[in-house]
Amino acid sequence: MRPSMILTLARKELKILFASPLAWVVLGVMQLIFAWVFFFQLEQYLENLARLRQLTNPPGITEVVVATTFGFASIVLLMAVPLLSMRLFADEYRQQTLALLLTAPVSLTEIVLGKFVGVLAFLSIGVLILLAMAASLAVGGPLDWGLVAANALGLLLLTAAFASVALFISSLTQQGVVAAFGAFGALLFLWLLDAAADDPQALSGYLSLMRHFDGFNRGLVDTRDIGYFLLFTLLFLVLTIRRLDARRLQG
């Protein structure tokens, strides 16, 4: 596996995304929603500041504004990632360029990782803008930078998990719309597993993506949650590689 080749393929995917009107529309709508939630929470915090100060242990601006905005961003990304990832392999199938890609001197692992890194880099723009919004609050007072960093790390890991699922679904079909709806359905199912679990210790609850993100959202960085996201992402990347290998053998 050659990192230089992965980066080359990732740059190619980034160029395609930056040239896509859909990608810019999705990114723009995401940022409008993030900004609206951010300023709404900030307004609510300022309106209730006098009442909050009367509490024994009042929540700070980081908990009320930043953590809430990052939590809402996780739901927005659940809908945005399938739209940005639906064409990753579906377009290759439809344009009949996958056969050329598979016969090039590039391994399947490099192809999958290149596409994955490319779309993740584009999605990371949203996380960086959220970080910039959070940092802007430091002008008016102290921030809990640990909570900010935990939320940013958790959202990035969650985005990587979303992208790996969407990448795998895209490798299963030639239709981009089918890939988008399939990825959204799969991610929604994984998100709702937590709500369907009556027992907090149930397996379905443990498999829920959002339950593992909740710890980061509260400022708790648990190695078990990090390990879960890394293994989850790796699993779907491996499944994508296996799917492409099966298609190559079929000719």
Secondary structure, 3 states (H helix, E strand, C coil): CCHHHHHHHHHHHHHHHHCCHHHHHHHHHHHHHHHHHHHHHHHHHHHCHHHHCCCCCCCCHHHHHHHHHHHHHHHHHHHHHHHHHCHHHHHHHHCCCHHHHHHCCCCHHHHHHHHHHHHHHHHHHHHHHHHHHHHHHHHCCCCCHHHHHHHHHHHHHHHHHHHHHHHHHHCCCCCHHHHHHHHHHHHHHHHHHHHHCCCCCCHHHHHCHHHHHHHHHCCCCCHHHHHHHHHHHHHHHHHHHHHHHHHHHHC
